[in-house]
Amino acid sequence: MKRERKEQLLTQFPALPAGAMEQMKGRGARNFVVLITRQAGGELYARCYHRYSDGHIAERQRYVFAKDGAVRYGKSDYKPWEIRTEFREPVFCQSGYGYSFDNSYCVLNYEAIKQSWMKYAPISDHTSLLYMEYLGLYCKHPNVEYLIKQGYGFLISEEYFGYWGTHTRLSISPLINWKSNNLLKMLGLNKNEFKALHGRERLYPDYRMWRDRFPKYSIEDILQIAYAFGYEYGTAERFVEATGLKLRRLARYLYGNEIRPRDYNDYIGQCKKLKYNLHDTAISMPHDFNAMHTRLSNIIKYGNSEGLSAVFRKHIEKRRQLEFYGMDLFIRQPESFEEIIAEGEALHHCVGSYAERHSLGKLHIMFIRSKAEPDKPYYTMEVSVAGRIVQVRGERNCDPTQEVSTLIAAYTEYLKTVFRKAHKRKSA
């Protein structure tokens, strides 16, 4: 969009729709974005307001979304509106007054989108927060509609940035060919590949990587490799070297038995510890992987020592901040080295192999318990030293229930707060 056009649009901003100002009135700081259109099929306008704690309302930013592009306008105190060079989410208040402001907002008069030329923008189905950036993307690439409607909307995602990771922006996959309106050309797939990926669209980025490495492999072989190893080419190389198996054969085995790379990596470590011959296919590809994995966990005796117990006790107080209490479930740390071993035996998984690293502070093992049965092993969680949840396993490595998944989602946010504070203390 040319500058003259941007300046012209700034003079054409429509008034707020009836009732919008009343909706914004109240007490307490809050942000609003009011959507407006002047005529059916015309440009979409957005006016952004900040309500101060005392109820005073001030307009901070403006946007126009037109067929020839999108533009953002800003306004500082006692200065006129001006064109902003960077297109981004609205900034209602700047950080720097001693605390960080919440720049999230409530969208009012949402139906204006359906009345404007943006009516086909699939924003309501796809975005959670970044409305302005999604609308700006649609102005630039209306063909994004095809991706989202066919299950490839995940290629446009929200990512955290900034020193503390407190801001979000759109992250767009470089795999997309925006120059074409043909979905297959946009994705770089032929008809057979597109059909094979139906229902498995999430494998697409990994499929593209492996296809580029092995262009002569069949579509199904590449899909199985993508499923088994994701984007981890180094892991695949390591497994092939350890077992002597061909990549396709190993991928078929992992895919067919739904074995995660992390579990197989643990299993390889167990076999090496017991000096088993991994080039024997009975060892590298056991008929019942989970049973074999559990058997090796029981064979290996993870011994303890007084010195290791002392180190274990040293980290107990530091780990108190990682404990978390929800409604019916809670998360606590193990109180002893032996308790981790017992956890693995009770739930028939290999958490015992992590006991030493937990003791040394190289990772954190946390127990998920039901308040109704606080002493009964339920689910086991691994948290990295950076505060990321690595895995959560129940009995015989089962995946979390919906109730546990809800707890994990809340705990993830809690960990962000804990580790952000720890980072601030370390940087001070």
C-alpha positions, 0 to 999 in steps of 0.5 A: 500500500502506497503512503498516499493511500495510507494517509488518505485512509487515516482521514476516513475513519468511521465513528464508533458503532452505537453502544461501543463506548458504553461497552468499554466503560467501567473501572479497572484497566482493560484494552479494547479493539472495536471493528468497523466497516463503512460499507458492505464489502469495503475496508475493515477498520479497527480502533484500539482503546485503553481504559485506565484504572479510574475509568478514563478511556483513550484511543491508542492505535488504529488499523485499516485492512484493505484489498491493497494491504494493511496499515497501522497508525499510532498516537502518542500523548499530545501528538497527531496520528501517524503511520507506523512502519512496523505492522504488529499487534497493538501496544496500548501502554509501553513497559518502562513505567516500573511494571509491565502492562497487559496488552491483551484486548477484547474485540468488540463488534466482531460482526464487522468482519463479515460485512467487510471484504475480509468476510472470508478470513478464517480468523475465528476458527484459527486464532486465539489472541493475535487478531490484528496480525492474522487479519494483516496476514490475510490482506497480504495472502488471502490464500491462507484460507486454503491452508486453514480449511484443509488442516494446515493452519498449524503452519501459521502459529504463535511464538513467544519472543522478547527477553523474557518471552512475554510477547507473541507474534506470528510465526509462518512456515518457510515451506509455504509457497505464497505465490500460488493459489493452488493448494498443492503448489503452496505445499509443494506436494503432488496429489498422491502425497496430499492424499497420503497426508490426509489425517496426518497433516501434522507430519507435513514439515517432517515429511518435507525434510525427509523427502528432500533427504531421500527422494527415492523412498516411497511416500509411505516409507517417508511418512513412517520415518517422519512419524518415528523420528520427527525432525530428529535426523541425528537421533535416526542416525544414532539408532541406525548406527547402534542397531545396524538396521536400515532406516526404513526397516527401523522406522517401520518397526517404531511406527508399527508398534507406536514406539516413541524415540525417547523410549527407544533411546532408553531401551538402547541405553539399557541394552548397552548397560547389560551388554546385549547385542543390538545387532541381533534383531530379537534384541533391537526389534523385540516382538513386545517392546513394552514388555521387553523394556519393562523386563530390562528395567527390572533386571537393572538394579539401580543401586544407591549410595550414602553419598548419592542420598546426601546429594538427593537431600540437598536438592529437596528444598530447592524443588519445593517450588516445583510442587503444585496443588490443583483441585483433585490432583497435585504434583509433588517431588519424590522424598527419596531415591528409593521412592523413584525406584518404587514408582517405576516398579509400581507403574511398570515403566523405566523412571528408575533409570532417571533416579541418579540424574534426578539426585544429581539435579540434572533433571526433575522427576515429579509425581502426579497424585490424586488427593483421594489416594495421595500415596498411590502412584498415578502418573510420573513427570519429567521436567527439564532443568530449564522448566520444560515438561519433557514427558508424562507417563502413567501405568505401563507408559500410558498417556495422560487422561483428560483430567491429567492433561488439564492439570499439566496445562495449568502446571506448564503456565506455573513453571513459566512463572517459576523459571522466569523469576529464577532467571531474573534472580540469576541475572540480577 
